[in-house]
């Protein structure tokens, strides 16, 4: 008995026509669907199914737009049909069963939403971009336009916060600002201010212990 040929959507056939790496067989072997579709992007390409960003190297914003969209689509597909009517296809695609009404409805909704707005979960996108650009509280790779504390801090504020917390790094008459990654000279004015702050702290501690009453 001759095997029945799988019907592939126009979107899949287009990628098979232009890709030197993927052909009909790659898609036909991805799932046992009699009729197979792939989720399309408004730009005419296919939506990425890469939920880790392993194929995006140079652009943080582009990477997380694709990744968070892929995660949102995966969750919607799984919720619609417990993962039975779709699969991860070749070329980092989502392929789905064109005869599965629940999955088709999800795909149509996703494609419509992406045509109106590029993010399916903008909160997740914003969080991921922020985390990648700020791997620690003293690092910013987002550029000078970012309004994070690394770019907006006042060194004098960092100095006194560190001093009052007892964590001021001092070496050979200089203090270190971790946000600037730079050493600054401890001036006579700073030394006097340190002495005054220490004196006020001692008075406050004595008053708290009942050893002194300040009026």
N, C-alpha and C positions, 0 to 999 in steps of 0.2 A: 504494500500500500504506500502510495506516494505521500510524503510528509506535506502537511499544509503550510503554505508560505505565510509567514507573519506579515500582517499589514503594518507598515511603519508610517507615522505621520509625516507631513510635508517638512516639518522642522527637522526631524531626524534624517530624512533623505537629503536635505540641504547640507547638513554637516558631513554626511557620508560622501557627498559629491566633492567637497572642497578639502576634506582632511586627508593628509597623507598617512595618518596613523590609524584611523578607525573606519570600518566599513559596515555593511549591513550585518555581517555575521556577528560582529562585536555586540551590536545592539540586540540582535535576535537571540543571542545566547545569554543575555543579561537577565531575562525573566521569561516565564512561560505564559505570555499574554498573546492572545490571538490577534489583537490590535493594540499597538503600542504607540504612546505619545511621549513627548518630553516637554518639560515646562519651559516656556519661551520668555525671553527678556524683551522689554519694549524696543530695544535697539536691534532686534532681529536675531540675536544670538540665543544661546540656551543658558538658563540660570545655573549658576555654579552650585554644586552639592557639597563643596568642600567646607566642612564644619570646623576645620582647624586652621586654615590659612596657610597650609604648607606650600601652596602654589603661588602665593603672593609675597614678594620679597621687598619691594622698594617703596611702596606707598601705604602707610599705616591706615589712612582713612579708607582707601579703596579696599584693602584687605578686610577690615572689620565690617564694611558695608556688605560685602559678599558673604562673610562668615556668619554674621548675625542674621542675615536674610535666610541663609541655608539652614541655620538652626531653627528659625521660626517655621520654615516650610516643613522641615522634618517633623516637628512637633504637631503641626496641623494635619499632616498626612497620617501620622501614627494615631492621632485621636479619631480621625475619620474612619479608619478601617483596620486598625491594629497592625499596620504594616503589610497587609496582604495584597493590596492593590497597587503597590509601587515598589521600586527598587532603586538602588544607586546604580546608575548606568555608566558606560564608558565615557571618557572625556569629561569626567566630573559633572555628570548630568543627573537629573531626577527623571527616571522613566516611569510610566504609569499605564495602568490598564484602561484603555479607552472605553471598555464595556462596564466599568465600575462607576455607577452614578455618583456615589459619595466622594470618590477620589476626583472624578471629573469636576464636581462642584467646587472642591477645594482648589484645584488647579485654576479654574476660571476666576475664582475670587482672588487668588494670589496674583495672577497675571493682570487683573484689573487694578488691584492696589498698587502694583509696581508701575503701572502706566501713569498713575496719578502722583505717586510719591516714591522716592528711591529706597525708603527704609520700611521694613515690616515691624521692626522693634527698635525704635530710635533710642529708647532709654538704655537698652543693652549695648547698642552701638556706641553711644556717648561714653558709657562706663568703660568699655574695652579700649577705646581710643585713649581715654584719660590714663588708664592703668599702664598701657604700653609706653605712653609718652612720659610717665612719671614713675619709673621703677622704684624710686625711693623718695622720701620727703624732701630731699635736697637736690633732686635731679629733675630737669625739664628738657625734653627733646622736642617740644612742640613749637619752639621759636619764641622770639621776643614779644609777639602779640598775645601770648598766653597770659591770662590774668592770675596764674597760680602764685603762691607765696614765694617760690624761687625767684620769680621775675619782679614781684612787687614788694619784697621785704625791705625793711630799713635796717641797715647793718647795726645801727645804734640799738635798735630794739632787740636784735639777735644777741648783741653783746650783753645787755642787761638781763635778759631772760636767762641766758646761760650762767651769768654771774650769780643771780639770785637762786638758781637751781643747783649751784655748786658744781657746775659742769663746764666751766669756761676753760677751753684749752689755751694754755699760755706757754710760750717758749721763747727765751732770750728777748724778753721785752716786747713780744708781739702776741696778738691774739688771733685766733683762726675763725673765719666765718665759713661754715660748711656750705652755705647757699651760694656764696661767691667762689668757693674753693680758693680762698686767698687769705694770706696773712696780713694783718694790719698792725701798725706800730701802736704800742700803749703809750699815749701822750701823758704829760703831766696832768692835764685836765681829767683824763680818765682815772689816773691814780688817785687824785683828790676825791673824785666822785665815788670811787670804790671805798675809800676810807670813810666818807660820810655815810654811805649806805650801810657799811658794816657797823658804824657807831649807832645809827638809827635802829638797826636790827637788834643790837645788844640792849638798847633801851627798851624796845618792845618786848624782848624776851624777859627782861627783868620785871617789867610791869605785869606780864602774864603770869609770872611766878610769884607775884605779890611782894616782890622785893623793892618795888619802886612805884611811886604814884605820880604820873605825869598830869599836869594841869594845862 
